[in-house]
Amino acid sequence: MDERQARQPPAARRGAKPAPRERPSGVPATGEPRPAGGAFGAYDAGGATDRGQHRSNNEDAFAVAPLTGRDGLLLVVADGLGGTHGGEVASRTAVDTILADLAGRPLPADRTLRLALRRAVERAGEALDELARQEPELAEFGTTVTAALIAGSEMWVAHVGDSRAYLWRGGRLEQLTRDHTLAERLREEGLVEARQRLPNFESVLWNALGPSGEETQVEERHERLQPGDRLLLCSDGLTRHLEDDELLR
């Protein structure tokens, strides 16, 4: 994984790397360095993560879990900001919070998939803010998050940062999310060529979960799934090294 940068709070204080936290009781393990998954009702799903060759810790976390009380599936991936302290804590906290909110209990009957997913991501941000208030050494931590909530043929994606969601359908791979980096914003605004690479800005996020002092913008996407569709959620540890056509292979 390449070192990451994010919006910095005005009075960030640095400290020793925090100790790993216990997962909430009843919440499945996330981000384990091995494959995990299987058949979830009408869906086949799995996940895996690896810290790579250049880091001693793994700042990615993920979850694959069935919904409680209804047929459906939750997929989440988060990538802690490696350029700040506590990236591993941030990604794991975000995934565990979303997992407990959406898969650890039945979804409220009066809440749509979209609202349930959005609120879970917002709660993950609130959990990070609370941790930072309790432990000043975490004032600069943060994480990306990309989550998909599926029930029947309906899927909602919520996204913050530069992890990605892809949909494979009929031999074509479509990126469902936008990278919330300064480089991508410059390309979107036409200030540089559409495919021009900007090494100094590719890893600089303008939008992430964490105590930045700015309001996080949650990007949303709805899809009606079809038989044979395949969904991929991944961090930039994959897409930084593989182009989209290579992901198809």
C-alpha positions, 0 to 999 in steps of 0.5 A: 500500500502506498502512503496516504494523505488526507485533509489535516485538522488545524491542531493535529497532534502526533503520538505513538501508534495506538494499540489494536482495539477489541471488536464489539461482541457479536460482530464478525471478524473483519479485515483478516489476512485470509479469504472469507466468504461463501454462499449467502442465500442467493449470493456468492460472496467472499473477501481477502486482504493482505498487508503487502510487502512494505508495511508491518501492519494492514490498514485495510479492513473489510466485511462480508455479512448477511443481513439480519431478519431479511434476505440480503448482503452487506459488503464493506471495504475501508482503507486507513490513511497510512500517512497519519497515525491510527489508520488501522484503527480508523478502518477497522472502527469504520467497518465494525460500526457499519457492520454492527449497524446494518448486519448486527440487527434487523433494519428498521421497517421504516428505513429504506436501504439507501437511508440505512446505509447512509446513516451507518456510514455517518455513524462510522464517521461519528465513531471516529470523531468520538475516538479522536476526542478520547485519544488526542494521538488519533486526531489525524487518523482517517479512512476511506469507506465503500459499502454496498447494501443488497436486498433482492435485486436492489443495491445501494452503494455509499462511498467516501474516499478513493476505494472503489466499487465496480460492477461487471455485467455482460463482459463489461466492467463499470466503475460505480464510484468516483475517486475523491482525490485532488487529482481526480477533481482537477481532471473532472474540472477540466484543468488537466487532461482526462487521463493525465496522471498527477503523482503529487495529487493522486493520493491526496483526499479531499473527502474521507471519514475522520476528525477533519473539521469538515463535513464528510460528503457521502456519495451514493449510487443505486443499481438494479442487479441482474442475474450474472452480475458481479460486484467488486469492492476494493481499496487502491492497493489493488487499483493502483497496480491494475488497470480496469482491463486487467481486473477483467481477466 
